[in-house]
């Protein structure tokens, strides 16, 4: 895929190249690859160093795959079940009240950038059943399922249904001036 993203400041190319595709090659990742992703994520900044995140995963075709496959919603199952692994990111609201989701989100970002560096693609999904995630992972009440992440080798967009194939491009971002201001925000937000 041709990268159409650009920026006005000198930033690392990974930020422009990384995207969240829906087309994956249907082959399992290895446990070593998942460990590498989680190891990068564990170095994310964390309020009071609480590290209130946990990554639960299933490799494509392993004993947990069928159960994990029921967690994404129907719209996401159309494409995410071709990924090499599904990861459920969970945060601990007791360990870091009020900051657990923020910190878990930062850890997800580190995981996504590590995957990109490894030649893998990731796509985090908010469209999933929290109840199903709780049941599959047997989560106590203080653990919150935040997102489901499809990860694997990027596939060809032609394998996707028509409506998804059209969306298989790098999404744009707001101009820097719309997300940055010196001092008070005033009417910006």
C-alpha positions in Angstrom: 0.0 0.0 0.0 1.2 3.5 -0.8 1.5 5.8 2.2 -0.4 9.0 1.6 0.2 10.5 5.0 2.4 13.6 5.5 3.3 16.0 8.2 4.8 19.4 8.6 7.3 18.5 11.3 10.2 15.9 11.3 8.8 12.9 13.1 9.7 9.2 12.9 8.3 7.5 9.8 6.6 4.8 11.9 4.0 7.3 13.0 3.0 7.9 9.4 3.4 4.3 8.1 1.5 2.5 10.9 -2.2 2.1 10.3 -5.0 -0.2 11.4 -5.9 -2.5 8.5 -8.6 -5.0 8.4 -7.0 -7.4 5.9 -4.8 -10.0 7.5 -3.0 -13.1 6.3 -4.7 -16.1 8.0 -1.7 -17.6 9.7 -1.0 -17.9 13.5 1.6 -15.8 15.2 4.0 -17.4 17.6 4.1 -17.1 21.4 7.5 -15.5 21.0 6.0 -12.7 18.9 3.2 -12.1 21.4 5.8 -12.0 24.2 7.8 -9.4 22.2 4.7 -7.2 21.7 3.8 -7.4 25.4 7.4 -6.8 26.5 7.4 -3.5 24.5 4.0 -2.5 25.9 5.1 -3.1 29.5 7.6 -0.2 29.2 4.8 2.3 28.6 4.6 5.3 31.0 2.3 4.6 33.9 0.8 6.8 36.7 2.7 6.0 39.9 4.2 3.1 38.0 1.0 1.0 38.7 1.1 -0.6 35.2 -2.6 -1.4 35.5 -2.8 -3.4 32.2 -2.9 -7.0 31.2 -2.9 -8.6 27.8 -4.8 -11.9 27.4 -4.3 -13.6 24.0 -5.3 -16.4 21.8 -3.2 -17.5 18.8 -5.1 -18.4 15.6 -6.1 -22.0 15.8 -5.0 -22.7 19.4 -7.3 -24.0 22.2 -8.5 -20.5 23.1 -9.2 -19.3 19.6 -12.9 -20.2 19.4 -13.7 -18.6 22.8 -11.8 -15.4 21.9 -13.5 -15.4 18.4 -16.9 -14.8 20.1 -15.7 -11.6 21.8 -15.6 -9.1 18.8 -19.0 -8.0 17.6 -20.4 -9.4 14.4 -19.2 -6.5 12.2 -15.6 -7.0 13.4 -15.7 -10.8 13.2 -16.2 -10.4 9.4 -12.5 -9.5 9.1 -10.6 -9.9 12.5 -10.9 -13.7 12.5 -8.2 -13.8 9.8 -5.7 -12.2 12.1 -2.8 -14.3 13.6 -3.9 -13.5 17.2 -6.5 -11.8 19.1 -5.5 -9.9 22.3 -7.9 -8.5 24.9 -6.4 -5.5 26.7 -7.7 -5.4 30.3 -7.1 -2.6 32.8 -7.3 -2.8 36.6 -9.4 0.0 38.1 -8.4 -0.9 41.7 -4.7 -0.7 40.9 -5.0 2.8 39.4 -8.4 4.4 40.0 -9.1 7.0 37.4 -6.0 6.4 35.4 -6.3 2.7 34.5 -7.8 3.3 31.1 -5.4 6.1 30.2 -2.4 3.9 31.1 -3.7 0.9 29.3 -4.2 3.0 26.2 -0.6 4.1 26.3 0.5 0.4 26.6 -1.7 -0.4 23.6 0.2 2.4 21.6 3.5 0.9 22.5 2.3 -2.6 21.4 1.1 -1.2 18.1 4.4 0.5 17.4 6.3 -2.6 18.3 4.1 -4.6 16.0 4.8 -2.2 13.2 8.5 -2.5 13.8 8.2 -6.3 13.6 6.4 -6.0 10.2 3.1 -6.9 11.8 -0.2 -5.0 11.7 -2.6 -4.3 14.5 -6.2 -3.1 14.7 -7.8 -2.2 18.1 -11.5 -2.7 18.2 -14.0 -1.0 20.5 -16.8 -3.1 18.9 -16.8 -6.1 21.2 -18.9 -7.7 23.9 -17.5 -6.7 27.3 -19.8 -9.4 28.9 -18.4 -12.1 26.6 -14.8 -10.9 27.4 -15.6 -11.1 31.1 -17.0 -14.6 30.7 -14.1 -15.9 28.4 -11.4 -14.4 30.6 -13.2 -15.0 33.9 -12.6 -11.4 34.9 -13.3 -10.2 38.4 -15.3 -6.9 38.7 -12.2 -4.7 39.1 -10.7 -5.7 35.7 -12.1 -3.8 32.8 -11.9 -5.2 29.2 -10.8 -2.1 27.2 -10.3 -3.2 23.6 -9.8 -6.3 21.5 -6.7 -6.2 19.2 -6.3 -8.1 16.0 -2.6 -8.6 15.2 -0.9 -10.4 12.3 0.7 -10.1 9.0 -1.1 -7.7 6.7 -3.2 -9.2 4.0 -4.4 -8.1 0.6 -7.4 -5.7 0.7 -9.0 -7.8 -2.1 -9.8 -10.4 0.5 -12.2 -8.1 2.3 -15.9 -7.6 1.6 -16.5 -4.6 -0.7 -17.6 -2.2 2.0 -14.4 -2.9 4.0 -12.1 -2.9 1.0 -13.0 0.7 0.4 -11.9 1.7 3.9 -8.5 -0.1 3.7 -6.5 3.1 3.5 -4.4 5.1 6.0 -6.8 7.4 7.7 -6.0 11.1 7.8 -5.4 13.1 10.9 -6.6 16.6 11.9 -4.1 19.4 11.1 -1.6 20.0 14.0 -3.1 23.4 14.6 -6.4 21.8 15.5 -4.9 19.6 18.3 -2.2 22.0 19.7 -2.5 25.4 21.3 -0.3 27.6 23.4 -2.1 28.5 26.6 -5.9 28.5 27.0 -8.0 26.5 24.6 -10.8 29.1 24.4 -13.1 28.0 21.7 -10.9 25.3 20.2 -12.5 22.4 22.0 
